[in-house]
Amino acid sequence: MLKVLSASYLQGRLQNLSGKLPSNLSYGESRAPLLRILGSLRSSNSKKPNLCKRVFFCSESGDGSNPVAEVEEKPGEAEAAVESAEEVDSKASSAIVPTNPRPEDYLTVLALPLPHRPLFPGFYMPIYVKDPKLLAALVESRKRQAPYAGAFLLKDEPGTDPSLLSRSEMEKNMYDLKGKELFNRLHEVGTLAQITSIQGDQVVLIGHRRLRITEMVSEDPLTVKVDHLKDKPYNKDDDVIKATSFEVISTLRDVLKTSSLWRDHIQTYTQHIGDFNFPRLADFGAAISGANKLQCQQVLEELDVYKRLTLTLELVKKEMEISKIQESIAKAIEEKISGEQRRYLLNEQLKAIKKELGLETDDKTALSEKFRERLEPNKERCPPHVLQVIEEELTKLQLLEASSSEFNVTRNYLDWLTSLPWGNYSDENFDVHRAQAILDEDHYGLTDVKERILEFIAVGKLRGTSQGKIICLSGPPGVGKTSIGRSIARALNRKFYRFSVGGLGDVAEIKGHRRTYIGAMPGKMVQCLKNVGTANPLVLIDEIDKLGRGHAGDPASALLELLDPEQNANFLDHYLDVPIDVSKVLFVCTANVVEMIPNPLLDRMEIISIAGYITDEKMHIARNYLEKTTREACGIKPEQVELTDAALLALIENYCREAGVRNLQKHIEKIYRKIALQLVRKRESNEPSQVVGQNDVKAESINELNEAVVVEEIQVGSEPGDIINEKLDSEMPVVADRIQTDLQAEENVCKEDQIVDSKDNVGIEMSQENEASKAFEVVIDASNISDFVGKPVFHAERIYDQTPVGVVMGLAWTAMGGSTLYIETTLVEQGEGKGALHLTGQLGDVMKESAQIAHTVARAILLEREPNNPFFANSKLHLHVPAGATPKDGPSAGCTMITSMLSLAMKKPVKKDLAMTGEVTLTGRILPIGGVKEKTIAARRSNVKTLIFPLANRRDFDELSANVKEGLEVHFVDDYSQIFKLAFGGDQDAEK
């Protein structure tokens, strides 16, 4: 891209080329008016040599730099050059340097390829010649006083996109071209260039006139024959040409306003627009434009002056648009930067002013003030050792740089220290009756838990203050362990915080991280205190029996300090590194299996077992809690659906036998979702397809009135026909007027009320009749419950109405609550000395040992009662515990196994509706068992009338609620002889 820069801008970059041009360089004033203008400027400014320079340059040189050639002349030399130039023939107007022979005499020239832009007459262009032969030929021609060559633009390589090629790649491709190949890649029209200087491989050219290649003379170096081209004749006084040239000059003026890139030279030309020639103006405009090389080559090839001016005008217009875009971009960026700088300066000034007035301090002082203000409300209650640490950290904060990492660590540490509620306790509720009402409002049953909380409140009321406790609620899933924690917090008027430790394997979650780690945080207990804002919240630690253990330590061991009443008054978090008093915190833990909790941790907790709910309790919970909540959640009104007690009972017995009520809630939600779908479908099908007219409304209202009158008269026992006629005669006009009034006011809903007002006595009877006749849209009972929840999942656990010989019902504890199971014994074969026992039913090791003990004890009892009966010595027995797919284990089936074997040996069935449980020793003693409530619930579910429990479990049974024990005959035994009498008849000396 050929451009002209100001002499002041280029002066420093052209020192290496100044003084190396021929001293006889002159400008023909009569032949080139634009050059004459420059000569006159130099002569008029002879005292200022810096202004008497003509500079041409090319920014598209081979190496990407902007090498420039500069000519500096003394005033005297310029005048001599002008005088000598007047003697040259007018036909050689394009010649700049007089030579002998003349430039137009050169018909064979060396061909120089130009990779980026063509060379225009009157402009300098430095190029790099990498071909040694071509460079040597140029040096030789210059020595022979024939310093001319042809500069031709190189065509793009076929099949390539020049925009994707870098400058170095294009030059490398050009240097690889030789001879015929190079000749074919050159444009036909070029410029006769004078070689002004050669420095190494850099050659500075100045354009003289246009050339056209006719043929190739030699290949290495490439030499071609040329024809010298002249502009087509034109009329200098043509108005169109003048107008076009004036527009070019005007556009150049506009470019001058938006860009100072060529300001000096454009000003030089536009100040002397009265003396110029049009071809040189066209070449000048195209040379300084930023057009691509093909557009510039098109200007170079154009010999018609008017068309050349038109092409140049298009190029400078585009340059003008580019300059405007550049200006707008620069303006936008400048506004953005200046706006940000202005805002920054104003903020800095504002800070300085506020600091001088004492209205604001720096960031570190502001942070310190914020921390002190946060600590102020609890400062009197804050422990002295904590205050000392805070003061030390505040002092250190003032000494640290805000950009240092230690500053952020200290700031976060102070943020946690000052956010904790040191000594801030919430007011507790010591009203036992109010707490009882809150607990009963949220949960049904759970008597043990509620009693323990009421005891906690009573102790606090007598002492005047309350201490923290660690309570563990154990029981199967869905019995309300987690939800009761929130109710306890509401009853005690304490803040509630819950976090689960199920699967927790990092000690840092409990004790916190060391502050030296990046992203360190305190443990869960410190986070709890910050969130709740009080030092005596209720903390629910969920799933404590599912603690994990990983490479980061044992969280169960970390909980020992937190849950120890003797240690948690000085609980030490690794992050805070100061003791924290959590002795006022009430910890409530939940677990499904207590045996999974480590013994040291279990020893620190008070265990409250929640066995589950019996059928009556589930009915009450479903009716008063679950159904009401689910109905509201589904948007169903109570009068739309009726869920009968029989349906709830069938749902509990056949679908939801587990100890909890979570599965029951899921089934009730499923029922109400299906009901909601039915109601929506029914409503959409009953919606009218068109709007009823006013006359139809009147007629319908009158018909409804007639029907209402008939109903009410029949109800009081009168004759329907007479009453109807009398009512129609006396009341019809009044009723019609009232209906018309209601229709005009658009209050159709008030029609029945107005009729009732006109008939006071009969209206009351009508409303009673309507309420009596109102029916539910959907009714669910035991007959259609399967349509909503599918086929029953559970079936009756009781297989026999009367247990046969060798079969006895036992009781078992399961994770779902409790269940009954049968122990069956049968005879395989008999023979002398074939006494043996075979076991099936997926029995565990403990249960297998119980079976062996039972076989030995049964053999001893039979020998004692029937000495002559060798049944066990000569019989191979098979003992099975259905169902075979369910694993079973535990010692509490010992007495049931003995009874089953004796029943088979004596060929005598046990009493009807009898179930038993208990572990037996080899001497026949009955040991205590667990899961008394679950087993009692299972017995009631199977319609058992008589229960046998170990005597040691009597206290556990007495603690059960009355509705659980209702209808059961329970015997407590401590020796198997008592069970024998109860099962097979005889004196019943067991406690009842």
Steps between C-alpha positions, in 0.01 A plus 500: 500500500655824383448789735650839576594596854605836640867592479513549873371143557744339258808713560651273761438181300655620173847603617653186356382585150554877487771629279523182292292616209648656181595862545367594160139408592267780387138561434358638182279789592330518165459127459380403848294773672464307824875460517538864411287582801742315722790682334339835560436403861866411542617824341265707714611321815872497426579606851320195639660196344288260707194611307664460156491124473301267282443165660350186345463175680340160485362330809461170317872419471624146487596452863200671648692814598464848356833587341489847349716693260552866562633774276634816653612785277657832570312805368765587241506151358123498469501821296770365269307181449187693406687716245662197335172316487342772284727400212369142487247412231135515610442142384713373785279654762498183710875486535628604838876458453659609172713215365673425178344310336152608606261269699271451201791358310512193726298231321665204673508500881554266790168381649466552872202317663301696762315270743266742677416821312581658163738794474341827383695768307652759731514273810789323667489130592769296672510133406721205592670299228597152615610372157880556480505508117223758486667711767833486314326603178341798674838611638660459161229703321535778755874512438438530124297817556182304415332488841155389379293185547140394458290451817205269445241375751499125559175315438349275767572132473206318340288303747620683811335764716743793545322606819604173667869537411737691722743759364800270546329215315416725206861622475635148527274390215619799294868422554444144379372619159748508211500567128186406308303424815574843639419664167155339493426621854572869428231754413548646150489864609767626736719802568837608373698545821823682556747328733593772749705292744612145576596405855566130537190326366281809544428696184319837507291572191323813379226471238516691171243383245274209408625197308343202328683168456514378140731197517766327708862551396692287753406286797781533753484779594158566349526765230199616299423728210257780583293773340479840667136596565361849477173635638217537253439857387250688711351848522642688795199729498248216515256574783448137590871439541533818704207405721640153555842636590346755736308219671824306540664805659194558721509142617868535577413803710248290692761233554724772637235586759464145625857376460832672534689222323572699184423845636815689386497388137123521457511855629784579255293378204161640605642848562608520133210333321499770233813361331494124456451229238228244526699176430744563781212582738336167417826312560555687827153416633531132412853478645409635841176301530473176690353305206617149421758434233252397229308827531825699487614298198171586331577871548851449367375325187236762426623749233177698477545793737131539584457129575820506705368794703171314551677190628715711729192677632346167596817400681534824698128489585552153648801634682283776638244249629776296659634813664153576640469149638847528649406832655178359650684200643769720645238733643306216662813353654613839616163572660502167677853542628449861594173413676667229706795724577269783594299274729817365657639849556173620649485201734855560611426867557185410693696261722762762562239764587314266735823395664598864555157576650509187715196353327675189375814303572703263287403140436694347789363748751148447365537122539621539856207727582257252347639213707491706819140609439397140440665386822368786713154350593661179637824652629403475868401136465794407279770293678823693579723263306289555187514879540877481530529300177269745317703802613824336391358418158365854457844640578660263251244599237611863518863402438432279196482617141159463343652317202668229708350154540537519879267801499213295354563214743491738796191677372308172458615383842374822663176470305431158654613600849276806514200324341461236772235559770734512800277465808182581306226259609137491386219514757382148563146379555451347847122460459440126505137521385585720203784267400266200532246669271764577236637146502150348476410740221782381276525129586268227620641240739875506573418512870854415613654786303242752619535394862878538481470853359248598766739366765776716349274807522397421857862470614583828333209674666600379846865597449419827331730412212541207267802295404566324172431133456584235243195296403498226234175401336524150356245321296404378153463744210191716476401514867564875531848520653615795291170688497459474877827691537349812345195470724721470807683818401166682461377369834818616674508833311850422373658554160517187288796382293533165324793336329543141387814300562398203288804392298715775652868404475689821578583614852523858375121505451467473877818664631571745214810554284826656605526863390819425310302324226354688205122519530503393865167511683380425853316182582126437498455602863651844450300548180188406696563763768558770238183412309262479795645798689456345845725286719225257611336365185360152444739317268366193324780266390333271248604145405767472768511123455622543141823686571777419254871469547752607238856615451416834669439342839215353703206741543348279770803563718479872425141503626609367839616844613191672359250261659672458837330714770829516691702628203274705275517801732842556343450368149802592284453558130816474288417814303407730787760353735317642803277301738125523439234421760235271347383354830167682467426339164236226491626228268244265352645215294310255282591143412333199346722233653660583834743210469673682212601791726850463651482411868695802633264731312192301601604524864471881487140500374164434661317248282125535444359223284211571266364158411237606250126539478223247539201495269286727718779758520553488124127551446505806724814643334365439151163659579618806694838574344585327174163518326442862591845610382479301177149628419611860538810436290289357218246784509205274581217617725384278790147477361623357171661179626425250775769253605322251724648336809472162329711626213764638738503172694544299180775738390686453830455124527558401137739766368678681785595261778835664575558657839503856369247701304717626213377231262145562617539867411623405153195282440260769619669750268464252215127463573437875505697555181278254319192664653618840380533362147148357513353828623673703229387263226145501632493880523629542144244256362214678683589853386232636257607550142298822451374792709142470625275789400308726739162347421634153565629618837155635589328180402753285682466714814122467494530123457741483793250701707220258413715201595607665826138573594404140429782371717427723793124431499552127478738522792240661730242242398256706286340415169740590222250614237308751711810645653663549163201684356466718805868589498503571130195727522623702796874504465574478127482875423721585795750227416511604134573859596776388733657276233495788251674724755763236567570455130546873448743520794683181387454341840343170411656337804265690728175361352459219748572731795226740384253213469590383850449853633145504355420165659656501845354182645519288189848634408658354815358158419630531139858569617487203733377282218778623267768427762360154558490423132851638426728217377875469453630503146746215569463237773785260575436189706652157537329376183663744260829579679685271260393723208717777642801318650507169318500147632572438870866460589457312828279212583391353831795383707284240662508181296307269736179563691600211725866410499553126425731264684862616489419864403526791744475879436800708605567874509788679328641851479572647155610834364141551387378462858399150607350188344374157591663188360420131523751235609416166342645162601427174325617139519728385219566141603519278807740224589721376774761767570400729212435803720607813309389856413496667157449880474375713208367854451816713458578488873797687638769353724333618820168354395663169406656480845159576653354208302767263635435624855126460446549141377702412810256668744194343330662156524564550872145624569347209309720252686389654829129490419492178294800288592393219268469723188820468286372742232797737485755215525357311202354783281656718235326840517478784247449850643404776257429872551305656211538699287809346355612811307525718812822478702437452871719510805475556874467303823137585590345202316638239745180440698294488178728231354476287819121524494487401132717192558301390811173548311624260233638254755178492706279527189314780672435850350543813706214720609323716242605866451824455695835666420822501700855636500806453723852368511553167679807365677600133520343484845166637375528854635338779292719801427376850407460611139471832316238669286210447741283771344565389142420142583185601686385703198567203272297272731203736492521522121475118479201485743698319768316479830766353730862612523792348690792730589805453723445620853796736467308696234196573715610855572549567129148376434348705779649818349304445180192710443160357584380491140796278407424248779126511455332157445811292571548233764871509587691252716850558632716195567856435615512120447391282210286280725259792527483532121430124474197530723371809314545341157376146567274551803545452871543725798589851387742625761646773275445867584212641305 
